[in-house]
Amino acid sequence: MTASGSQPSSDTLPITADVDEIPRVSEWLDTLSERDELPPGLLFGVQLSIEEALANVINHGFPGGRQRAVIRLEYQKLDDHRFQVRIVDNGVAFDPTAVVSPDMAESVEDAKIGGHGVRLMRHFLEAIRYERKGDENHLLLVAGPKAE
């Protein structure tokens, strides 16, 4: 039970390895947020983080082709102020938590594209954990008060 006495809830969403699936993931999270009465403002940064992680998985995780790609999202409400989403995929092994974010540019002219997604995730999420289990990547994103 959660702190307020409500039952923790969970849900799973399988998706195809197509960036056109990302809006469906956002709708799914919106629905879960309403159902579980998550704090307002918690979802925005989490959705950005999930979109970033999924875009990386879809665009870089299947160099041999996406026809055998398997991606699923596993949601679990942890308590009245926190939830987690685990992204599981069978793409190439990649630990985003090991990525060193590039330095921030001093001007727009000096800015380089790429490498800032993990910085964004670290900013919005309470915790990010990666684990390789067999042939699957497991990226756990924990959203909590820090994400508000």
Rosetta silent file (secondary structure, phi, psi, omega in degrees, C-alpha in Angstrom):
SEQUENCE: MTASGSQPSSDTLPITADVDEIPRVSEWLDTLSERDELPPGLLFGVQLSIEEALANVINHGFPGGRQRAVIRLEYQKLDDHRFQVRIVDNGVAFDPTAVVSPDMAESVEDAKIGGHGVRLMRHFLEAIRYERKGDENHLLLVAGPKAE
SCORE:     score description
SCORE:     0.000 S_00000001
   1 L     0.000  151.623  177.571    0.000    0.000    0.000 S_00000001
   2 L   -84.818  175.639 -177.417    1.071    3.557   -0.570 S_00000001
   3 L   -57.443  -33.344 -178.772    1.379    6.205    2.113 S_00000001
   4 L   -88.789    0.783  177.821   -2.237    7.282    1.623 S_00000001
   5 L    94.629   -1.566  179.035   -3.451    3.687    1.749 S_00000001
   6 L   -83.056  155.912  179.811   -4.094    3.275   -1.973 S_00000001
   7 L   -73.958  137.743  172.297   -2.864    0.239   -3.847 S_00000001
   8 L   -63.812  144.332 -179.887    0.264    0.684   -5.978 S_00000001
   9 L  -119.748  161.390 -179.966   -0.651    0.320   -9.624 S_00000001
  10 E  -147.001  165.440  179.259    1.250   -0.861  -12.668 S_00000001
  11 E  -164.020  158.874  179.162    0.826   -1.155  -16.412 S_00000001
  12 E  -133.315  140.901  178.200    2.800   -2.287  -19.462 S_00000001
  13 E  -132.354  109.717  172.450    2.894   -0.870  -22.987 S_00000001
  14 E   -81.499  141.799  176.980    4.601   -2.754  -25.817 S_00000001
  15 E  -134.445  162.661  174.033    5.608   -0.559  -28.761 S_00000001
  16 L   -88.650  164.050 -179.355    7.241   -1.017  -32.149 S_00000001
  17 L   -82.549   69.210 -177.791   10.644    0.462  -32.951 S_00000001
  18 L  -142.259  128.173 -178.705    9.175    3.488  -34.694 S_00000001
  19 H   -61.772  -19.056  176.235    9.441    7.117  -33.554 S_00000001
  20 H   -67.743  -10.843  176.967    5.777    7.509  -34.518 S_00000001
  21 H   -80.496  -19.322 -174.360    5.015    5.469  -31.371 S_00000001
  22 H   -58.919  -43.003  176.337    6.345    8.188  -29.051 S_00000001
  23 H   -60.816  -33.065  177.054    3.105   10.246  -29.022 S_00000001
  24 H   -65.890  -36.775  176.704    1.222    7.068  -28.043 S_00000001
  25 H   -63.519  -42.921  178.870    3.626    6.624  -25.124 S_00000001
  26 H   -61.859  -42.222  177.739    2.912   10.205  -24.008 S_00000001
  27 H   -63.219  -41.566  178.737   -0.849    9.577  -24.154 S_00000001
  28 H   -59.722  -46.222  179.165   -0.390    6.372  -22.148 S_00000001
  29 H   -64.950  -39.059  176.041    1.555    8.270  -19.469 S_00000001
  30 H   -58.332  -46.346 -179.552   -1.098   11.017  -19.386 S_00000001
  31 H   -61.832  -44.777  179.917   -3.787    8.390  -18.797 S_00000001
  32 H   -65.674  -38.642  179.195   -1.787    6.698  -16.029 S_00000001
  33 H   -62.162  -43.274  177.540   -1.041   10.045  -14.393 S_00000001
  34 H   -66.301  -46.872 -178.307   -4.749   10.896  -14.269 S_00000001
  35 H   -58.802  -42.449 -174.664   -5.723    7.414  -13.081 S_00000001
  36 L   -93.890    4.166  176.923   -3.130    7.413  -10.310 S_00000001
  37 L    51.337   50.586  178.353   -3.648   11.076   -9.383 S_00000001
  38 L   -72.840  152.703 -177.925    0.042   11.914   -9.654 S_00000001
  39 L   -57.283  138.651  176.579    1.108   15.423   -8.598 S_00000001
  40 L   -59.302  144.220  179.074    0.618   18.089  -11.280 S_00000001
  41 L    89.054  -15.630 -177.991    3.849   19.063  -12.958 S_00000001
  42 H   -70.964  -31.804 -168.800    5.519   15.720  -12.362 S_00000001
  43 H   -77.518  -34.081 -172.394    4.858   14.396  -15.848 S_00000001
  44 H   -53.395  -57.936 -178.102    6.414   17.035  -18.134 S_00000001
  45 H   -65.385  -33.445  178.433   10.095   16.335  -17.442 S_00000001
  46 H   -66.791  -43.717  178.860    9.488   12.615  -17.213 S_00000001
  47 H   -62.386  -42.004  176.509    7.837   12.577  -20.628 S_00000001
  48 H   -59.843  -42.902 -179.586   10.761   14.496  -22.122 S_00000001
  49 H   -64.231  -42.978  179.564   13.174   12.014  -20.555 S_00000001
  50 H   -67.169  -41.501  177.533   11.245    9.006  -21.843 S_00000001
  51 H   -59.724  -43.092  178.823   10.966   10.532  -25.322 S_00000001
  52 H   -62.342  -48.016 -179.396   14.739   11.081  -25.343 S_00000001
  53 H   -62.307  -44.601 -179.665   15.479    7.528  -24.175 S_00000001
  54 H   -65.621  -41.367  178.528   13.042    5.993  -26.686 S_00000001
  55 H   -59.407  -41.468  178.012   14.380    8.068  -29.574 S_00000001
  56 H   -65.118  -44.105  178.844   17.879    6.807  -28.765 S_00000001
  57 H   -60.661  -49.637 -175.674   16.731    3.187  -28.531 S_00000001
  58 H   -66.418  -43.201 -175.114   14.761    3.376  -31.775 S_00000001
  59 H   -81.697  -23.985 -174.094   17.366    5.321  -33.770 S_00000001
  60 H  -125.039  -11.852 -172.289   20.531    3.626  -32.505 S_00000001
  61 L   -84.190  -11.147 -173.936   19.610    0.320  -30.857 S_00000001
  62 L  -132.766   65.987 -176.858   18.901   -1.782  -33.928 S_00000001
  63 L   -63.918  -22.917  179.325   21.666   -1.294  -36.510 S_00000001
  64 L   -85.305   -0.706 -178.160   20.810   -4.618  -38.175 S_00000001
  65 L   119.641  150.496 -174.581   17.201   -3.570  -38.768 S_00000001
  66 L   -93.320    0.954 -174.752   14.140   -3.034  -36.643 S_00000001
  67 L   -61.685  -27.348  179.162   12.112   -6.031  -37.822 S_00000001
  68 L  -106.573   12.658 -177.595   12.989   -8.080  -34.718 S_00000001
  69 L   -68.974  137.648  175.014   12.936   -5.164  -32.300 S_00000001
  70 L  -127.748  123.231  177.881   11.056   -5.601  -29.046 S_00000001
  71 E  -134.683  134.232  174.571   10.412   -2.575  -26.830 S_00000001
  72 E  -142.263  150.931  176.969    8.128   -2.353  -23.832 S_00000001
  73 E  -114.729  134.245 -179.417    7.514    0.176  -21.117 S_00000001
  74 E  -119.829  115.892 -178.399    6.645   -0.948  -17.608 S_00000001
  75 E  -100.964  141.076  172.640    5.014    1.609  -15.332 S_00000001
  76 E  -146.645  125.750  172.923    4.695    1.308  -11.574 S_00000001
  77 E   -76.780  127.138 -177.987    3.365    3.838   -9.089 S_00000001
  78 E   -92.029  -41.182  175.868    5.664    3.714   -6.068 S_00000001
  79 E  -162.277 -167.710 -175.318    3.721    6.011   -3.731 S_00000001
  80 L   -68.801  -10.673 -176.072    1.581    9.155   -3.904 S_00000001
  81 L  -126.715    0.908 -174.430    4.520   11.245   -5.142 S_00000001
  82 E  -141.797  146.554  171.335    6.690    8.847   -7.131 S_00000001
  83 E  -148.090  166.838  177.562    6.499    6.435  -10.028 S_00000001
  84 E  -133.528  151.579  173.088    8.907    4.587  -12.254 S_00000001
  85 E  -128.729  126.219  176.219    9.024    3.579  -15.888 S_00000001
  86 E  -104.727  126.869  175.218   11.292    0.798  -17.047 S_00000001
  87 E  -102.067  120.180 -178.459   12.171    0.763  -20.743 S_00000001
  88 E  -116.424  129.391  177.910   13.094   -2.743  -21.873 S_00000001
  89 E  -144.868  159.307  179.279   14.474   -3.417  -25.343 S_00000001
  90 L  -104.574   28.631  177.409   16.413   -6.107  -27.171 S_00000001
  91 L   -79.098 -174.278  179.364   18.706   -3.665  -28.977 S_00000001
  92 L   -62.846  149.177 -179.402   22.472   -3.431  -28.723 S_00000001
  93 L   -62.703  130.506  177.610   23.807   -3.003  -25.204 S_00000001
  94 L  -155.586  123.177  179.505   24.035    0.658  -24.241 S_00000001
  95 L  -104.834   98.365 -179.325   24.306    2.182  -20.793 S_00000001
  96 H   -66.425  -20.296  179.870   23.198    5.827  -20.962 S_00000001
  97 H   -72.156  -15.806  179.374   24.106    6.295  -17.303 S_00000001
  98 H   -90.147   -5.918 -178.449   27.780    5.862  -18.276 S_00000001
  99 L   -74.931  131.892  174.923   27.630    8.708  -20.815 S_00000001
 100 L   -91.699  121.055  179.813   29.514   11.841  -19.856 S_00000001
 101 L   -67.430  140.200  177.438   27.500   14.876  -20.925 S_00000001
 102 L   -67.256  157.925  176.832   29.446   17.367  -23.038 S_00000001
 103 L   -61.540  150.378  176.317   30.280   20.742  -21.558 S_00000001
 104 L   -71.736  137.629  178.595   27.680   23.425  -22.016 S_00000001
 105 L   -73.047  149.304  178.050   28.509   25.788  -24.863 S_00000001
 106 L   -81.825  -18.305  178.440   29.159   29.414  -24.036 S_00000001
 107 L  -148.756  166.291  178.489   27.209   30.582  -27.076 S_00000001
 108 L   -62.523  -37.036 -179.137   24.768   29.266  -29.666 S_00000001
 109 L   -63.507  -33.077 -178.617   27.557   29.360  -32.249 S_00000001
 110 L   -86.431   -9.853 -175.690   29.707   27.058  -30.091 S_00000001
 111 L   -67.925  142.319  176.975   26.885   24.618  -29.335 S_00000001
 112 L  -116.472  143.257  178.480   27.134   21.094  -30.655 S_00000001
 113 L   -80.126  139.476  174.934   24.188   18.838  -31.367 S_00000001
 114 L   100.052  149.526  174.750   24.003   15.579  -29.447 S_00000001
 115 L    87.860   -3.158 -176.217   24.955   14.246  -26.064 S_00000001
 116 L   -97.688   -6.151 -178.535   22.663   16.438  -23.983 S_00000001
 117 H   -62.406  -40.859  179.989   19.792   13.991  -23.564 S_00000001
 118 H   -66.835  -36.999  176.164   21.324   12.283  -20.540 S_00000001
 119 H   -59.997  -44.689  178.467   21.876   15.698  -18.915 S_00000001
 120 H   -59.076  -45.610 -179.230   18.177   16.423  -19.453 S_00000001
 121 H   -62.910  -43.635  179.696   17.227   13.080  -17.904 S_00000001
 122 H   -63.814  -32.331  179.667   19.457   13.644  -14.875 S_00000001
 123 H   -68.902  -42.435 -172.289   17.890   17.058  -14.385 S_00000001
 124 H   -91.075  -21.205 -172.647   14.285   15.865  -14.416 S_00000001
 125 L  -103.687  149.956  175.304   14.505   12.419  -12.811 S_00000001
 126 L   -71.209  -38.416 -178.971   15.053   11.325   -9.236 S_00000001
 127 E  -155.275  149.467  174.197   17.074    8.314  -10.400 S_00000001
 128 E  -133.573  127.235  179.196   18.259    6.572  -13.575 S_00000001
 129 E  -134.122  141.685  178.802   19.533    3.006  -13.473 S_00000001
 130 E  -123.366  144.061  175.763   20.693    0.713  -16.271 S_00000001
 131 E  -150.663  139.448  173.593   21.105   -3.022  -16.309 S_00000001
 132 E  -100.984  120.474  179.329   21.742   -5.542  -19.074 S_00000001
 133 E  -120.038  108.197 -177.674   19.778   -8.747  -18.440 S_00000001
 134 L    61.581 -121.320 -179.746   20.490  -11.461  -20.985 S_00000001
 135 L   -99.021   19.038 -175.235   19.757   -9.919  -24.387 S_00000001
 136 E  -123.601  142.542  168.848   17.803   -6.971  -23.007 S_00000001
 137 E   -88.513  136.316  175.256   18.571   -3.428  -21.914 S_00000001
 138 E  -124.054  109.744  178.258   16.639   -2.336  -18.810 S_00000001
 139 E  -110.391  114.392 -177.956   16.584    1.407  -18.242 S_00000001
 140 E  -100.298  123.213  179.275   14.794    2.387  -15.050 S_00000001
 141 E  -115.291  118.970 -178.079   13.596    5.986  -14.786 S_00000001
 142 E  -108.435  123.940  179.754   12.317    7.066  -11.374 S_00000001
 143 E  -107.374  134.455  179.251   10.200   10.199  -11.157 S_00000001
 144 L  -154.116 -160.973 -176.636    9.607   11.960   -7.897 S_00000001
 145 H   -53.174  -31.119  177.991    9.531   15.360   -6.261 S_00000001
 146 H   -59.926  -30.487 -176.131   12.813   16.340   -7.947 S_00000001
 147 H   -77.527   -9.304 -178.160   10.963   16.077  -11.281 S_00000001
 148 L   -78.257    0.000    0.000    8.390   18.712  -10.317 S_00000001
